[in-house]
Amino acid sequence: MPDIKKQIKMLTADFEREGMNKLLTFLDESDFYTAPCSTKFHLNRVGGLAEHTMNVITCALAINLRYNSMYSIESVVIAALCHDFCKINFYAVVDEKPTDAQVNYLRSLLAKNSLAIPAKLNKAYVSLLIDFMLKKYKGPSTPLPEFFLNYQVADELPLGHGEKSLYVAQQFIKLTPDEAMAIRWHMAAFDAGIHFKYPSGFAYDEAVKLSKLVSIILLADIEASNLMEV
């Protein structure tokens, strides 16, 4: 994470946005650089949230450049940086030990293929390995899945997804309307708030019409999570 932290600080070094230093201090003091990005999907590992954020920043800057730099580097970086702030101080590690029966069963499955049982185990990892050995293991050339920490959501401020990211960011810096809409709607139709009806469509549809930055961050998030982080 030191490299990602350094990249984020370098990218934002020239920003004159009031409160930016306080925001960066908040990230340093929170679990932003150590938290996972999800419980079981993309980058569900230590540092996954910061890695995903940097990927989204990179993709968003490239998309913005491709379309003649519609927005300043500052706006693009801030929207991408803040889009998943809802995941800060959001996850907790569940260090649940496997049962003796699970470990013994896994050991027998591994032994049949001359494999040793891993030194680090938790209940979720043992379950994954058992399923892997039964359904996906194809021989010595098939690597075992890596050990992972078992995370669960422990949200102390359940405001939603984009809404919470927006709220957290605005505790430190003032956002432009484009940045605010991009952060709020980066989940597009997958956001629970999509159902709120407006005279000419949904709130998300209105935001897309008003700001191209909404689409830039949405596309960057999809590109990062679905293509870079598989």
URTATA-V393863 format. One record per backbone hydrogen bond with DSSP energy under -1.0 kcal/mol. NH is the residue of the N-H (numbers start at 1). CO is the residue of the C=O. If there is no record, write none. Layout:
NH&CO + NH&CO
//
This chain:
5&1 + 6&2 + 7&3 + 8&4 + 9&5 + 10&6 + 11&7 + 12&8 + 15&12 + 20&17 + 23&19 + 24&20 + 25&21 + 26&22 + 27&23 + 28&24 + 29&25 + 30&26 + 34&31 + 35&31 + 37&43 + 45&43 + 47&34 + 48&45 + 49&35 + 51&47 + 52&48 + 53&49 + 54&50 + 55&51 + 56&52 + 57&53 + 58&54 + 59&55 + 60&56 + 61&57 + 62&58 + 63&59 + 64&60 + 65&61 + 66&62 + 67&63 + 68&65 + 69&64 + 76&72 + 77&73 + 78&74 + 79&75 + 80&76 + 81&77 + 82&78 + 85&82 + 87&84 + 88&85 + 90&87 + 92&152 + 94&150 + 96&94 + 103&99 + 104&100 + 105&101 + 106&102 + 107&103 + 108&104 + 109&105 + 110&106 + 111&107 + 112&108 + 113&110 + 114&111 + 115&110 + 123&96 + 126&122 + 127&123 + 128&124 + 129&125 + 130&126 + 131&127 + 132&128 + 133&129 + 134&130 + 135&131 + 136&132 + 137&132 + 142&139 + 152&92 + 154&90 + 159&157 + 165&161 + 166&162 + 167&163 + 168&164 + 169&165 + 170&166 + 171&168 + 172&169 + 173&169 + 180&176 + 181&177 + 182&178 + 183&179 + 184&180 + 185&181 + 188&185 + 190&187 + 191&188 + 194&191 + 196&193 + 198&201 + 201&198 + 203&196 + 206&202 + 207&203 + 208&204 + 209&205 + 210&206 + 211&207 + 216&212 + 217&213 + 218&214 + 219&215 + 220&216 + 221&217 + 222&218 + 223&219 + 224&220 + 225&221 + 226&222 + 227&223 + 228&223 + 229&224
//
